[in-house]
Amino acid sequence: MVSDLISDEEKRHALERVMASRTFSRSDQLRSFLRYICDAEFEGRAQELNEYVLGVSVLGRPPNYSPTEDSCVRSRAYELRNKLKSYYRLEAPDDPIQIEIRKGAYIPQFQRTTETTPADHTAAPADAPGLAPPPSPAFPANPPAERTVLRPSIAIALVVLLAVPILYYLYFAREKAGAKTVDAQGWTPEMTAFWKPFLSTATPLVVSFEIRLFFFSPSTGLVVRDYQTNQLADLAGSKPLAGFRARMGAGELHETSDYADFGAVHAAFLLGRVLGPQHKEMGLKHSGSLGWEDLWNSNVIFIGKPNLNPTIRYALQSADFTEDELGLIRNLHPLPGEPAQYTSATTHGSGVKYAVITLLPGPQSGHHVMILGGAGAEFLWALAECVTDPAHVKELVSHLRMPSGELPGAFQVVVEATFESNVPIKVRYVTHRISKTS
């Protein structure tokens, strides 16, 4: 490769081919990220690129944004690297000039991949069909067979999400529990009233589901997780992960955010099934890529632990009900007869547990944010049931409806759910608050 002979014109054409590709057609944020860093390189400002600059200028973070507390830039850079590799591998393998973002840096590298003349750059890439991105290139194609399972003594969750087994389990479990989901014919007046803020055809709808922080160990070929380590900054203080590295002889652990719980996946499915036919412009985005620009430009439904996402955490700073990472809900202003906190069962996938549904106004007039916030994976499923099943929605509406007959524009609802084998067998309303902003 002779990248030092690549002209500025060739570089700009390479960027435009990426921008016009199918691989990047639905990735507006990644396109903005790539264009910003490439423009900085073209203009001789590449050395100015850092996490803070990119967080504020590209991802819309506020001026007091702290890269040590918010890994949004690292997450977007990770996605961009994988997206570029996917584009050049699947859609444009013969592109003569390729763009690479090397790990640990944000300066784009332009490389010539074939023995072509400068005139070759004008040829457009073939119109390839849309293809899903390949698995993360960090994973070895054939990891050693003898190291594919962790010893039981290691106190770390090892999760492999396989689509077919999960979907089979979800549908089998629902049939066993006798649960019913809403379909197109189940759209009721209460459903229309409840979802009215999100049915505007002029405002896009983004459903954002939580992803869990895992770590890839190149020396072992394993992906591991400590459930109490949910921010990259907490890695150094994780005793389970330190124990894994010592016992397995693992060296570096690389951040990876490729995994979602079954509850988040099922919740996103239920919301898509109900709202998809009612909404012309609806998208799906994992929580790591959700930023202020999404709240500004779209209606947003967030599924997951709200305190792990800086944007959602900030939006909830004046909430009446707060929830910690272990599922304890604090009632900051108890009414007569109400407890000061709601404590969930500590049993995994069973028992009685509590979570909160929150509706807030967005930063732009007419926009809204709904937060289905639950600590356990199974509760995300239960919360989605609560807002998509007509019977549950009818119950919510009966409590939330104001004397005027309208529903409030901002509220919080505490929900109780009973689980057996990770399946919500009973979901009920507990209490609610109407925000003063309504």
C-alpha positions in Angstrom: 0.0 0.0 0.0 1.3 3.5 -0.9 -0.9 5.8 1.2 1.6 8.6 0.9 0.8 8.9 -2.8 -3.0 9.3 -2.3 -4.2 12.7 -3.4 -6.7 14.9 -1.5 -9.2 14.4 -4.3 -8.9 10.6 -4.1 -9.5 10.8 -0.3 -12.6 12.9 -0.8 -14.0 10.6 -3.4 -13.3 7.6 -1.0 -15.3 9.4 1.7 -18.2 10.2 -0.5 -18.4 6.6 -1.6 -18.7 5.5 2.0 -21.3 8.2 2.7 -23.4 7.0 -0.3 -23.1 3.3 0.6 -25.9 1.1 1.8 -23.9 0.0 4.7 -24.0 3.5 6.1 -27.4 4.5 4.8 -29.1 4.1 8.2 -26.2 5.3 10.3 -26.6 9.1 10.4 -24.5 9.5 13.5 -21.6 7.4 12.2 -21.7 9.2 8.9 -21.5 12.5 10.8 -18.6 11.1 12.9 -16.7 10.0 9.9 -17.2 13.2 7.9 -16.1 15.3 10.9 -12.8 13.5 11.4 -12.2 13.3 7.7 -12.8 17.0 7.2 -10.4 17.7 10.1 -7.8 15.6 8.3 -8.4 17.4 5.0 -8.1 20.8 6.7 -4.9 19.9 8.7 -6.8 19.8 12.0 -6.5 16.1 12.7 -4.2 16.5 15.7 -7.0 18.5 17.4 -9.3 15.4 17.4 -9.9 14.0 20.9 -12.8 12.5 22.9 -14.0 15.7 24.3 -14.1 17.6 21.0 -15.9 14.7 19.3 -18.3 14.3 22.1 -19.4 17.9 22.0 -19.1 18.7 18.3 -20.4 15.4 16.8 -22.4 13.6 19.5 -24.1 16.7 21.0 -22.8 16.3 24.5 -23.1 19.4 26.8 -20.0 21.5 27.5 -19.6 19.9 30.9 -19.3 16.5 29.3 -16.7 14.2 30.9 -15.1 11.5 28.6 -14.1 9.6 31.8 -17.7 9.2 32.8 -19.3 8.9 29.4 -17.8 6.4 26.9 -20.0 7.6 24.0 -17.1 8.6 21.7 -15.2 5.3 22.3 -18.4 3.4 21.6 -19.1 5.3 18.4 -15.5 4.9 17.2 -15.7 1.2 17.9 -18.9 1.0 15.8 -17.4 3.1 13.0 -14.3 0.8 12.8 -16.5 -2.3 12.5 -18.9 -0.5 10.0 -16.0 0.5 7.8 -14.6 -3.1 7.8 -18.1 -4.4 7.0 -18.4 -1.9 4.1 -15.1 -2.8 2.5 -15.5 -6.5 3.1 -19.1 -6.9 1.9 -20.1 -4.0 -0.2 -16.9 -2.5 -1.7 -14.1 -5.1 -1.5 -12.5 -3.6 -4.7 -12.6 0.0 -3.6 -9.1 1.3 -4.5 -8.9 3.7 -1.5 -10.0 2.5 1.9 -10.5 4.5 5.1 -9.3 3.0 8.4 -9.7 4.3 12.0 -7.0 2.6 14.0 -7.7 1.5 17.5 -7.0 4.1 20.2 -7.0 7.0 17.6 -9.6 9.1 15.8 -7.5 10.3 12.8 -8.6 8.6 9.6 -6.0 6.7 7.6 -6.4 6.4 3.8 -4.8 3.4 2.2 -4.5 2.3 -1.4 -5.5 -1.4 -1.7 -4.8 -2.1 -5.4 -2.3 -1.2 -8.0 -4.5 1.4 -9.7 -3.9 4.7 -11.3 -5.4 7.8 -9.7 -8.1 7.9 -12.4 -9.5 4.6 -10.9 -11.1 6.4 -8.0 -13.9 7.8 -10.1 -15.4 4.3 -10.6 -18.4 3.9 -8.3 -18.7 0.7 -6.2 -21.0 -2.0 -7.4 -24.6 -1.8 -6.2 -24.3 -4.5 -3.6 -27.4 -5.8 -1.8 -27.9 -4.7 1.9 -26.0 -7.1 4.1 -25.9 -7.3 7.9 -22.6 -6.4 9.5 -20.3 -9.3 10.2 -19.4 -10.4 13.8 -16.8 -8.2 15.5 -13.4 -8.7 13.9 -11.9 -8.9 17.4 -13.3 -12.4 17.7 -11.0 -15.2 16.5 -12.5 -17.3 13.7 -11.5 -20.6 15.3 -10.8 -20.2 19.1 -9.0 -23.1 20.7 -11.6 -25.7 21.6 -10.1 -26.4 25.0 -10.6 -22.8 26.1 -14.2 -22.2 25.1 -15.7 -22.7 28.6 -14.9 -21.0 31.8 -14.4 -23.0 35.0 -17.4 -22.9 37.4 -15.3 -21.4 40.1 -14.9 -18.1 38.2 -17.6 -15.7 39.3 -18.3 -14.1 36.0 -21.3 -14.3 33.7 -20.4 -15.6 30.2 -23.3 -14.9 27.9 -23.7 -16.0 24.3 -26.9 -14.7 22.7 -28.0 -17.0 19.9 -31.1 -15.8 18.0 -32.8 -19.1 17.4 -32.6 -20.5 20.9 -33.7 -17.2 22.4 -36.7 -16.8 20.2 -37.7 -20.4 20.7 -37.5 -19.9 24.4 -39.5 -16.6 24.4 -42.4 -18.0 22.4 -42.4 -21.3 24.3 -42.4 -19.5 27.6 -45.2 -17.2 26.6 -47.4 -20.1 25.4 -46.8 -21.9 28.7 -47.7 -18.8 30.7 -50.8 -18.2 28.7 -49.8 -14.6 27.9 -51.3 -12.6 25.1 -49.7 -9.8 23.1 -51.4 -7.1 21.1 -51.8 -7.2 17.4 -53.0 -4.8 14.8 -56.6 -5.6 15.6 -56.0 -4.9 19.4 -55.5 -1.2 19.0 -58.0 0.3 21.5 -59.1 3.9 22.4 -57.0 3.6 25.6 -54.0 2.6 23.5 -54.5 5.6 21.2 -54.7 7.9 24.2 -51.7 6.4 25.9 -49.5 6.5 22.8 -50.7 9.7 21.3 -47.5 11.7 22.0 -45.5 9.1 20.0 -47.8 8.8 16.9 -46.9 12.1 15.2 -46.0 11.3 11.6 -43.8 14.4 11.5 -41.4 13.2 14.3 -39.2 10.1 13.9 -39.5 7.5 16.7 -36.3 5.8 18.1 -36.5 2.7 20.3 -33.3 2.4 22.3 -32.5 -0.9 24.0 -29.9 -1.5 26.7 -26.7 -3.3 25.9 -24.4 -4.8 28.5 -20.7 -4.1 28.9 -18.6 -7.2 28.2 -14.9 -7.7 27.8 -13.1 -9.7 25.1 -10.0 -11.5 26.1 -7.8 -12.0 23.0 -5.5 -14.4 24.7 -8.3 -16.8 25.7 -10.9 -16.1 22.9 -13.5 -15.6 25.6 -16.0 -12.8 26.2 -16.7 -12.2 30.0 -18.8 -9.9 32.2 -18.9 -8.8 35.8 -22.6 -7.7 36.3 -21.4 -5.0 38.8 -19.1 -3.5 36.2 -21.2 -1.4 33.8 -18.8 1.5 33.0 -15.3 1.1 31.4 -13.9 3.3 34.3 -14.9 0.5 36.8 -12.8 -2.2 35.1 -9.8 -1.6 37.3 -11.8 -2.1 40.5 -13.5 -5.4 39.5 -12.3 -8.3 41.6 -14.1 -10.9 39.5 -12.5 -9.7 36.3 -9.1 -9.4 38.1 -9.5 -13.0 39.2 -10.4 -14.2 35.7 -7.2 -12.6 34.3 -5.1 -14.2 37.0 -6.5 -17.7 36.7 -6.7 -17.8 32.9 -3.5 -16.0 32.3 -5.4 -13.3 30.3 -3.7 -10.1 29.5 -5.7 -7.2 28.1 -9.4 -7.0 28.2 -11.1 -5.1 25.4 -14.4 -3.4 25.8 -17.2 -4.8 23.7 -20.9 -3.8 23.6 -22.3 -6.5 21.4 -24.7 -8.2 23.8 -28.3 -7.4 24.9 -30.4 -9.3 27.4 -33.4 -11.4 26.3 -35.8 -9.0 28.1 -34.5 -6.0 26.2 -34.7 -7.8 22.9 -38.3 -9.0 23.6 -39.3 -5.5 24.8 -38.0 -4.0 21.5 -39.9 -6.7 19.6 -43.2 -5.9 21.4 -42.9 -2.2 20.9 -42.0 -2.6 17.2 -44.9 -4.9 16.7 -47.4 -2.5 18.2 -46.0 0.9 17.1 -44.5 -0.1 13.8 -47.8 -0.3 11.9 -48.8 3.1 13.5 -45.6 4.9 12.7 -44.0 5.7 9.3 -40.5 6.5 10.6 -39.4 4.2 13.4 -35.8 3.2 14.1 -33.9 0.9 16.5 -30.7 2.0 18.3 -28.7 0.4 21.2 -28.3 2.5 24.3 -24.6 3.1 23.8 -25.3 5.2 20.7 -28.1 7.2 22.2 -27.2 10.9 22.5 -28.7 14.3 23.0 -29.2 14.7 19.2 -31.7 11.8 19.3 -33.7 13.4 22.0 -33.7 16.7 20.1 -34.6 15.3 16.7 -36.9 12.3 17.7 -39.4 10.9 20.1 -37.5 8.3 22.1 -38.4 5.1 24.0 -35.6 3.9 26.2 -35.5 0.3 27.5 -33.0 -0.6 30.3 -31.3 0.7 33.4 -31.7 4.5 33.1 -28.7 5.3 35.5 -26.2 3.7 33.1 -27.0 6.1 30.2 -25.8 9.7 30.8 -28.5 11.2 28.6 -31.3 9.4 30.3 -29.8 9.8 33.8 -29.7 13.5 33.3 -33.3 13.6 32.1 -34.4 11.9 35.3 -32.6 14.2 37.7 -35.9 15.7 39.1 -37.8 12.4 39.2 -40.1 11.4 42.1 -39.1 7.7 41.8 -35.4 6.7 41.4 -33.9 3.3 40.9 -30.5 1.9 41.7 -28.6 -0.7 39.7 -29.9 -3.5 41.9 -33.6 -2.6 41.4 -34.3 -0.7 44.7 -36.9 2.0 43.9 -36.9 5.0 46.2 -40.1 7.0 46.7 -38.7 10.5 47.3 -42.1 12.0 48.2 -44.3 9.2 49.7 -48.0 9.8 50.0 -49.9 8.7 53.1 -49.8 4.9 53.2 -47.0 4.6 50.7 -43.6 3.0 51.5 -40.4 5.0 51.2 -39.0 2.4 48.9 -40.0 -0.7 46.9 -37.6 -3.6 47.2 -37.5 -6.3 44.6 -36.9 -10.0 45.2 -33.2 -10.9 44.8 -34.1 -14.3 43.2 -33.0 -14.5 39.5 -36.0 -14.7 37.1 -38.6 -15.3 39.8 -40.5 -13.5 42.6 -42.1 -10.1 43.0 -40.2 -7.2 41.6 -40.7 -3.4 40.9 -39.8 -1.0 38.1 -40.8 2.4 36.8 -42.4 3.7 33.6 -41.6 7.3 33.0 -42.9 9.8 30.4 -41.0 13.1 30.0 -41.1 16.0 27.6 -38.2 16.1 25.2 -35.9 19.1 24.8 -37.7 20.3 21.8 -41.4 21.3 22.0 -43.7 18.4 21.0 -41.1 15.7 21.5 -41.3 13.0 24.3 -39.2 10.5 26.0 -40.6 7.3 27.5 -38.3 5.3 29.8 -39.0 1.6 30.6 -36.5 1.4 33.5 -35.8 -2.0 35.1 -32.8 -3.5 36.8 -33.5 -7.1 35.8 -33.6 -8.4 32.2 -36.9 -10.1 32.8 -38.5 -6.8 33.9 -37.9 -5.1 30.6 -40.2 -7.7 29.1 -42.8 -7.0 31.8 -42.7 -3.3 31.3 -43.1 -3.7 27.5 -46.1 -5.9 28.2 -47.5 -3.2 30.5 -47.5 -0.6 27.7 -48.4 -2.8 24.7 -51.1 -5.1 26.1 -54.5 -3.4 25.8 -55.7 -4.7 29.2 -52.6 -3.3 31.0 -52.8 0.0 29.1 -56.5 0.3 30.0 -55.5 0.0 33.7 -52.7 2.6 33.4 -55.0 5.0 31.6 -57.7 4.6 34.3 -55.3 5.8 36.9 -53.5 8.5 34.8 -56.5 10.2 33.3 -56.9 13.8 34.6 -60.3 15.5 35.4 -60.1 17.1 32.0 -60.2 13.6 30.4 -56.7 14.0 29.0 -53.6 12.1 30.0 -50.7 14.0 31.5 -47.7 14.9 29.3 -45.3 13.8 32.0 -45.6 11.1 34.6 -44.0 8.1 36.5 -45.8 4.8 37.2 -44.5 2.2 39.6 -45.2 -1.3 38.3 -45.2 -4.6 40.2 -44.5 -7.9 38.3 -44.4 -11.5 39.5 -42.1 -13.8 37.6 -41.6 -17.5 37.2 -38.7 -18.9 35.1 -38.1 -15.4 33.8 -41.7 -15.1 32.5 -43.9 -12.2 33.8 -47.0 -14.1 34.9 -48.7 -11.1 36.6 -48.2 -7.3 36.1 -50.1 -4.6 38.0 -50.1 -0.9 38.6 -48.9 0.2 42.1 -48.8 4.0 42.2 -48.0 7.1 40.0 -47.0 10.7 40.0 -47.9 13.4 37.5 -45.0 15.7 36.8 -45.4 19.4 37.4 -44.3 20.0 33.8 -47.6 18.5 32.6 
